[in-house]
């Protein structure tokens, strides 16, 4: 009989505190060192114990078996406070029905219809920049991504003042996420300014969305946006009853898409611009591609097959700066992960960040190298070891939409502007719902694409 192997503990644990101090000092560095201790590692934070998955094979087991390794754990329990029971947070027994109902809204055939809103918002945002202006890059990208998400969710059918209120509340929730994920629940009710703003936004956003949904149902008009798709979605497996989403379910989905769309794409775009600023030789090649494909105009959906380097730049950015830097699962039954026995109730932690930086999976892993994703590369990366959007049945439903948005936005931005890093300005990884470059301030410099005589934005 083959007995299960003991699960190793992470190095550096202290009595009572466990691994709290290294986690607080440098959480990404701590996670990145864990594969040295094993492919499944026990980590303690005070009395709490979790298992951290450190190999692509075990990560694949967790992602494929979403019944045994269900959504749950410290991260998702906090996210459910404001995201409700949407597709990204619902348990396994509700997921398949929701996925069937929502899948048509993200069918590849609908992506060309969303592209004009993506490009229009990007042109509008960059058109307000001034040559030499210093930009808070993540804040600018977050505003852009939120506007794009709002346009694709609600088209132009929602009054601007209602949309502005919703965007303001989304921004409040996004900014509160890092603090609340690190704060004990006992402190949630303290009458601090941050708590008051959070609770007001959390209560008001669903009311605003309910008002929008009620008016849309009464009008019965298909605006060709995501909300119209959600209102008319029917479960093909529900039989004659044609099961549809309730208003509460629609609101949960809209909040999920709003938060994910605004934060994820913004984080990747800001990270890509940061990396390009640090690697002028790759930036120059990207300008050459964009100038040749776009010839001074904004990007369109038809340009996507020709923006090959743009796509690889974003793929490599997703490897080095995965926005979904951590997710958790709860083990629902006694099981095994590889050679290890895992009892029911165990919290499992998965992080793409250390996985994407393992030298045996990615040679010279800390180097920004978009060409490692080129189709003719002699040693292409293992796709199973690349999980910026998760994997298995719970893989992000909006991955193609997000990729389309980011390619169109990045190509349109770099066609018009160079963003130069500011000397002496430290940029640090900042952890919240998404990983993004904190403190990233860059100077906008108007470009003169090859073959033209004046800046594109003039």
N, C-alpha and C positions, 0 to 999 in steps of 0.2 A: 504494500500500500504506500502511495506517495503522499506524504504529509505536506500541508501548506507551509510555505516559507514565512518566517516572521517578517513583519513589515518594519523596515528600518526607520529610526527617528532622525530628523534633521539635526545636523551638528549645531552646537552652540546653545542648546536649551538651558535655561536656568530653573532652579526650584521655584515653584509658585508662578513665576512670570512666564515660563516656557520660552517661546521665541518672540515675545512681544517687542523687546528692544530692537533687534535687527529688523523686524517688520516695520516698526515706526521710523527707524533711521533711513532705511533704503529698501522699500518693499520690492522693487523690481530687481535690484541686485540680489536680494535674498532669494527670490524665486528663481533667478537665473543660475544660482549656485546649487539648487536642490538636485538636479540630475546627477551631480557628483555623489550623492548619498544613495541613489537607487532610482528605479523606474516608478516606484510608488513609495511615497515618503510621508511619515507621520509628523505633523506639525502641531504644537500646542500654543495656545494663546490664553494664558491663565488656565481656567478649568476646561476650556473648550478645546477639543481635539478634532482635527480634520485630516483627511488623506489628500495629498497633492499628487496628481498624475503627472509624470515626467517623461513619458515615452510616447511616440506616435502610435505604437501598437495598442497600448492600454487606453490611450485617448480615443482611438477608433472604437474600442469595445464600449466605452462609456457613451459615445455619440450614437452608435448603432442601436443600442438597447435602451431606448428612452422610456420603456416601461419599468425596468428595474432601476435605472438611474434617472429618476424623474426630476422635473424642474423643482427646485427648492434649495434650501440652505441659506446662509446669512445674506448673500447678495440679493437673491430673488425675493426673499421675505421683505427686504426693505423696498425694493423696486415696486412690489405689488401695492405698497401704500398709495402711490399716485398713478400707477399704470393700470390698476385694476386687474381684471382677469382676461386681458387680451391675448393675442396669439403668442406673444413672446414670453408670457408669464404663466399661462394656464397650465394645469396639470395634464398628464398623459390622457386621462379618460375624456377630456374635452378637446384635445388638440386636433384629432383627425377631422372632426366635424367642422371646426373653425377653419382648418386649412382648406378643406374642400370648398367652403363658401367663399373664401378670400382669394383662392388661386387665380380665378379668371381676371381679377383686377391687375395681376402682375404677369399676365401672359405676355410673352415677347411681342406678340402682334400689337399690343397696346403701347409699347414703348415709343414708337415714332410719334404718337399723339401727345405724349408728355414732353418730348424734346423741345418744342418751341418755347414753352414756359421756362424751361431750364436756361436756354440761351438768352431769352429776353431779360430775365432777372439778372443774369450775369452781366449782360451789356449795361443794364441800368445801374447796377452797383458799381462797376468799374468806371462808368462814364462820369461818376461824381468825384473820382480821385483827381488830385492835382499833381503835376510833375514835381517830385521832390518831397511829397507829403509823407509823413511818418505814420504808418498804419499799425494798429494793434491787430495783428493778422488773424488770430483765432476769433476775436470778437467780430471782425468783419466777415469772416467765413461763416460764423454761426448765424449772423443776421441774414446773409445770403441764402444759406441752406434752409433756414426757417421760412423765408419767403418762397423759395422754390417748393418746399413741402406744402405750404399753405395753398399755393397756386394749383398744385397737382391734386390736392385733397378737395379743394372747394372751388376751383376755377375762379371766375370773376363774379360768381353769383352771390357771394357773401358781402354785406356792407363793410366798407373799409374800417369804420369805427369798431365794429364787432370783431373783425379780424385782428385789429391792433390790440384789443383787449386780450384776445386769446394768445397772441404772440407774446405779449408782456407776461402773462401768467406762465406760459411755457418756459420763458427765459428765467423767471423766478425759480421754478421747479428745478431746471437744469443747474442753476448756480447753487442750489441748496443740496444737491445730491452728494457731493464729496463730504460735506460736514455730517449729513445725516447717516451716511454709511459708516462713519467712524464714531458716531455718538451713541451711547447706551440709550435705550428707550425710556429709561427713567427721566432723562433730561428733555424729552420731547414736549412736555407740558409747561416748561419754564416760560414765563412771559417775556422772552427776549424779542428784540426786533426781528431777528432772523426767523424765529419760530412763528411770530405773528404773520409775517409776510408769506411764509410757506403755507400755513394753514388757510390763509385767505385765498391764495392762488389755487390751492388744492380743492377748495370748496367752490370757487367761482368758475374755474375752467370747465368742469362737467356741466354746470348750469348754462354757460355760454354755448357749449356744444349741443346740449339738449335743445336750446332755442333754434340753432341752425338746423338740426335734424328734423324737428317738428315742422318748421317752415318748408323744408324740402319735401317731406312726406305729403304735406297738404298741396304743394304745387304740382307734384308728380312729374316734373320735367327732368329729363336726362341731360345733364350738362357735360357728359363725357369725362367727368373727373372721378377720383377714387370714391368720393362719398356717394355719387350716383350708383356706382358699382356695388357698394356695400348695401345700399337701400334695396336694390333689386336682386341681390344674390340669393340663390336657392340651392339647397342641399340636394344633389342628384340622387342620393341614396336614401332620402327620407320618405319616398313613396308618394302617394296622391296628396298628402298634406303639404308638400312643398315647403319644408321647414326653412324659415328665414331668420336672419339675425334680429334680435330684439333691439330696442333703442339703447338699452344699457350696454349690450354687447357692442353695438356700433360705436358708442362713445368710448368704451375701453380700447377698441381697435384704433380709433382716431388719435387718442392720447398716445398710444404705443407708437404709431407711425410718426406723429408730431415729434415726440421726444427722440426717437431713434433717428428720424430723418434729419432733424436739426443738428444733433450732436455728432452722429457718426460721420456724415459727409464733411462737416466742418472740420472735424479732427483730422481726417485724412488729407483734405485740401491744404490745411495749414501745415501739416507735417511735410507734405510734398514740396510746398513752396520753401519751407525751411531747408530741406535736404538739397533742393536745387540751388539755393543760395550758397550752400557749403561746397557745391561741386559744379563750378562754372563750366567745366568741359562738357558735362552732361547737359547742363542748361543750354549751352550753345547748340548742341546737337538737337535738342528739343525745339529750339527756335527755328532751326533749319527745316525740321519736319513740318512744324505748324505753318511757317511762311509758305512752304511749297503746297501744302494741302489747302489752306484757307485763303491765301493770297489777300490778306488784309481784312477779310470778313469774319463774322462770328461762326462758330462751329455749328453744324447741323447733324441730324441723325445719319444722313447719308455719308458723312465724313468718317464715321466710326471705324470702318474697316481699314482706312488709310492712316489712322492715327496710332500706329503700332508702337512707337517709342513712348508716346503719351500713356498708352495703356500699361506698358511695362514699368514706367516710372511709378504709376499708382500701385501696381502689383507689388513692386519692391518696397514702396512706402507702407503698404499693408503688412508686409513681412516685418519690417523694422519697428513700425509704430502701429500695431494692431489696435484699432479703437476699442473693440471688445476684449480688453486685456485680461479679464478674469470672468469666469462664470462658475456657478456652483450647482451641484446635483445632490439629491437625497436618495440613498439606497433604500428601496422599498421592500426588499426581501434579502434573506441570507444568500450570498452569491460568492463568486470568485472573480477577481481581476487578475488575469495571468495566473501566476502561481500563488497568489495571495488570497486568503479567505477574508471576505468583507461582510460584517454582520449588518442586518437591517437597521435602519436609523442612522447609519454613518453619513456624515457630510463629506462630499467629494468636491475638491477644488481643481479646476482646469484653467490653465493660462496659456494662450497662444504665444505670449511674449518670450518665455524661456525656450519653448519648443522651436520657435522660429530662429533662435540664435544658437542652436546646438551645432558645433563644428562638424560633427559626423553627418549631419543632414544638409548643412549649408557651408561649403568651404569659405573661409575668411568671412565668418558670419556677421561681423560688425561693419563690413564694408557695404556702402550703398552701390549696388551693381544691378541696374535694370536689365542688363544683357544676360544675366543668369536665367531670365525667363524667355529668351529668344528661342523660336522654334527649332533653330539649327544648333543650339548649344549642345556640346558633346556630353555633358553630365547634367541634364535637367533636374531640378529639385523634385523630390517625391511629393506629389499632390496630397497624399494622405498626411503629410507633415506640414501642410499649409492650411490653416483653419481660421482665417480672419472673420468669416461669417458663420463659424460653427460647422456642423456637419450632421449627417444622418437625417432623420425625419424632421428634426428641429432646426435644420439649417435655415438661416434668415430668408424669409420669403421675398424680401426686397433686394436681394443681392444684385440681381441684374439691373434693377432700377437704379440702385445706388452707384453701380459701376458706370452706367450710362451717364448719370448726372455728373459724376466726378470727371470723366473724360471730357465731356462737352464743356464743363465749367473751366477745367484747367487749361484746355486748348484755347478757349476764348480769352482767358486771363493772360496767358503768356504770349498770345498773339499781339496784345496791346501793351503789355507792361513787363518790365523786369522788376523783381522785388529784391533789393540789396540788403544783406544783413548789416546791422549796425555794430561797429567794433566796440568791444567792451560790454556788450549787453548779454548777460547770461541767459541761456534758454534751458529750461529744465523739464523733464517729463512730469506732467501733472495728472494725477489720478482722480477720476470721478466715475460717472457712468461710462465715459469713454476716456481713453488715453490721448492727451494732446500736448503740444509743446507750449508750456507756460512761459509767460514773459516774452513771447515772440513779437518783437517790433522790427519792422523792416521799412526801408525807404522805397516808395514807388517811383520808378523811372520810366517815362514814356519811351516806347520803342519805335524804331524806324525799320519795319520789316524789309527784307531784300526786295529790290524792284520798285520801292516807293520813295517819295521825296520828302515826306513829312510824317510825324507820328500818327498812328492809326486813329488815336482819339482826338486829333485836332479838328 
